[in-house]
Amino acid sequence: MMMATIIAIDEMRDRGMSNKFMGEFRSAGLVAIMAALVVNLAGCDAGRAPAEVGTLSGSKLVRHHDARQVALGEQVFKQYCTACHGENAQGAFNWRQRDAEGLFPPPPLNGSGHAWHHPTAMLRDMIRNGSPPGKGRMPAWGDRLTEDEIAAVVEWFQSRWPDQVYAAWYDMQQRAQDK
Ligand code: HEC
């Protein structure tokens, strides 16, 4: 686009176009170049915007993660959850193995575990009441965190799930809501 305009300007000069006309043509060319750049930038932006993710059930979803909730959720997670679930929500390395008392170590919440098997309501419930409630090693947070903070921390770790994991969770969530 830019090359074509410059070549056109050169051709016109060769044909002895008046300086006044050349000036106008130059600024028109410049506007065209600017417009092309803007279109290109917009194109790049569209590339970065959340892409549509296809799910196994055939539905399409566009991921939206509320920025306020994600920021609050990260803060909550860093303050209360990293001690067990790890800095990056990666969980304990042996999270699949029950310990001597038959209880599970902290699982990953970053998408590599099975948190995506659970509808959002159940995830919030596990955080509110502990898991298994009153018996497991996952404490109950209902008296220390507000409902908004509980929702935010779920939104935060869900925002970190890879698209395929999120899509699988989404299908499951739709089925849970249909019931
Ligand atoms: C004292 C350690 C500990 C802390 C602190 C802790 N957790 Fe857990 N968490 C666990 C354990 C252990 C489990 C597995 C419980 C089970 O077997 O049911 C678990 C399970 C979970 C699950 C269910 C995941 C799944 O795949 O089923 C969620 C969600 C969760 N924790 C979120 C949190 C959040 C959010 C925080 C911070 C507010 C937190 N946990 C703090 C130990 C902890």
Boltz pocket constraint, residues with backbone or C-beta under 6 A from the ligand:
constraints:
  - pocket:
      binder: B
      contacts: [[A, 76], [A, 77], [A, 80], [A, 81], [A, 82], [A, 83], [A, 84], [A, 85], [A, 103], [A, 104], [A, 105], [A, 106], [A, 107], [A, 108], [A, 109], [A, 113], [A, 114], [A, 115], [A, 116], [A, 118], [A, 123], [A, 126], [A, 127], [A, 131], [A, 132], [A, 136], [A, 137], [A, 138], [A, 139], [A, 141], [A, 153], [A, 154]]
      max_distance: 6.0
